[in-house]
């Protein structure tokens, strides 16, 4: 077992023989045997009058006994010594490296400068001797043991259909051989390295393998298992914009692995955060190193770090053709569908959702997209979600703010949708009384239609991807779809004249089928161009304020002034009528003018319409 980093060397052989030289074994009884996971283990025993003692075992036979009450407690000390000796043997430590080191009235057996077995004055006293004499006695036992032939291999689990190299722990230099095992379960052959066997799993099962190496022999158990899964192709990720937050990048990574991997029934796949990955993935990143784990009961696990190529593209800044709203009912009182609609190819949609769990139990709010065609499809996602949280206003505000920022930056990710599959875009576990809110933008990049739905399901229900089965598209989708996704307002304010009121969220937009009106115009993007003129001979101060008119409200505004392209983001705190919040103050030159543009969106959870008021500052 070569180990170039070991302090014990790499060319010697040793082990402790199964001997018991230091105590009278007839006076103790084992009460807490611990199964051996190596050559050495520890066992708690009861001494005279029930005194707790601890034994270090070699190959499940007593080797060293600690009688002192400590500290540390006997079993803790014996466990540590067993680990030290196991490491020493695994590193091919040499007997010439063993020595006794004295420190005052204590002593220890060391390998070079590494302590293996501490021997305190108190421990020596319980053996009616000195620490030096006890160390010499234990050292003699170790050296004698190392001269006897020994071989040890622990139980191993190997994957079926693959070669598994196994190095024997032994002090024999002969080539190992095997004389019994189940040939239908495993194939055993000699390896190219000293003391090495190659195990090849043939089919799931268990067998005992008996090994002979020189004068030593031993047996071990081999369990053959199918791997829990495998990557069938290399995963790749496509992101949009100049940066994407890690949470959304993880969704793209999860999708890339889901469509690239085969996971056995009953197993599960988990991804870790990319190694050296921060909170944001920038466009300069070309690849991510992703920890992958696929595990399951009775399966051989897959654990690896996978290099995933990352490609950044410009977001296709196409104006959404439709606004979808999932808010009726706002309060979830039953499990089931909340919204469903056909996602037509090459026609982006903006999707707003805002729901509160009014059940007496937790539920999952899930969003799913179904590819009913036989061909692979793809979906571009701009995602902004908030919650679960107890604050409806805060949830709506965060969703609106992040959507506007990400839409402006073109930040998003691409998902691959296998043919005849249902893919879960998002799952939000809501306790009773909790709220989820979001604004997403979805673009079907495939050739055929996709079917989108969101629903309330029992907590923990469903998987990321499932076969579509015999799904048939409903005859019609939800009626809360609205063609007006954007409203542009041109307004002029004259200094010295009347105040100017710009209404955000009034004149409810009608649904596509004419059956509904979207009160408050939640999710409709407002672009306002304001021109302020000053006919007076002196400069004038003008204030632009946010004034809630229908109740408590928040807002977010993206301002551009004059010819500048830079955007100034202003968040409106919780505002209660009749109070208002000042958004901007401007100075307009005498007999001059000032231009101001802003973008905003009515936020779920707030009371819209609201007014933007332009008045003297």
C-alpha positions, 0 to 999 in steps of 0.5 A: 500500500504505497503512500508517498505522503506517509511519515512512516515510509513505504517499503516496510511491513508490519502488523500486531499478532493476535496475542495477549501478554499483558493481562489475565483474560479470565478476569474480564468480560466484553460488554460493548464489542465494536465491529472492526472496520480495519485491522484494529478496533476498540472494545469496552470490557468490564474488569473486576468489580465492574471497573470499565476497561478498554481493549485494543483489538488486532484482527478481533483479538485482544492486543493492548488493554487500558486499565486507567480510568483516565482522562481520557476515558478508556474506550476513547483512548483505545479507539484513538490508539486503534486508529493510529495503529491502523494508519501506521499499517496502511502506510507500510510503517517499518518496525525499525521506526518504532521507538519509546519516548519518555517524558517525565514519568510518562512514556509513549511508543512512537513511529519516528516522531509520531506518537502511536500509543501513550502510556501514562504514569497512572496507566502504568500504576494500574499494571503495577509497573512503571511507564517505561517498563510497560512501554518496553513490554508492549513494544516487545509484543508489537515487534514479535507480532510483526514477524508473523505472517499476516494478511488483511482485507476489509469488506468491499463494495464494487460496481458491476461491469467495471474493474476495481483495483484492490491492494492487500494489506500484508507483510508477504512479498509473494503474488496473491492468489484466490482459491474460492469465490462465486464466479458468477458474481465476481471475477478475480485476477492478479493486478500489475502492482505488488499485492494487487488484485483486480476485481471485476463485478459481473452481476449484483450479489455477494460472495466470500473471497479467500486470498493466499499470499505467501505464508499468510491467508485471509478472506473478505466479502465482496458486494457487487452493485449496479451504479446508481446512474451514469452520464450519457453525454457531457452536460453544457449550460447556456446563460444570457446577459453579462451575469447570472446569479448562482441560484438561477445558474444552479437551475440551468445546471440541474437541467443540464444534468437531468437531460444528460444523466440516467438515474436508476429507479429509486436513486436520486441525483444531487448537485453541489455548488460549483467549486470556487463559484461565487454568488454570481456567474460572470460572462468571463466564466467558461466552465464550472466544476460541479460536484455530482452525487447519484445515490440510492439504496442497494446501488453503487454511488456515483461521486465525481466533480464534472467540468461543465462548459458555460456559454453566454449569449445575448438575450433575445430582447423580444417584447412579450406578446402576452401577459399571463396572470395566476392570481385567481384564486389568490388564496389556495384553499384546494390542491389542483391547477391554478393556471394553464396555457399553451406556450406558442413557439417564438412568442415570449410571454410574461408570467405573473403569479401571486398566491397565499396558502390558505390551507391548514397544511403545507403545500408545494406551488409548482410550475411545469412545462410539458413537451408533447412532441417527440423532439427535444425542445428548449425554453429561455427563462428570465426568472424573478421569484420571492417567498415563501414569506409572510409579507405579501407587499414585500414578496410582490416588491422583490419580484417586481424589482428583480424582474425589471433589473434582469429584464433590463440586463438580459439575464436568464438561462436556457432549459432543454426539454426532452420529447414527451416529458413534463419538466418542473421549472420551480417548486416553492414549499409554502407553510400555511399563511405564506405567500409566493410571488413572481414575474417570469419571462418564458420564450419557447425556442422550439418548433412545436407548442409547449403546455405550461401549468402551475398548480398546488400539490401536496408537499414533496409531491412529484419529480423534476422530470417525468415521462408525459404518458398519455397527456392530452392538451385541455381544450382551452387554457386559463382565461387570465391572459392579457394582450397588453403587456406594456403601456407607454405614456407621454406627458408634459408638465409646465412649471407654474401651471397645474400639478401633473398626475400620472396614473399607474395601474388605472384603466384595467386592461381586458383579457384576450377573451374579453371575460376579465379585466386586470384591475391594477394592471399588475404585471403591465410594464409602464414606460413614461416619458415626461417633458418639463418646461419652464416658461419663467425667467428664473430656474424652478425646482420640481418634485416627482413623487409617489402617491398611493391612492388606494391603500398601502403600496410599494414600487420600483422605478428605473429613471433615465434623465436627459440623454444619459443611458445610465439607469437610476433605480429607486425603491419606494418603501411601504407608503400609506395614504395620505403620505407620499414618497419623493422619487426625484427633484429636478432643477429646470433652467429659466425658459428651458426644459428637462426630460425625464423617463422612467419604467415601472410595473405595478407590484403584486401585494400592493394596492394599485392604481397609484399616482406619480405626481409632478409638482413644485419642489 
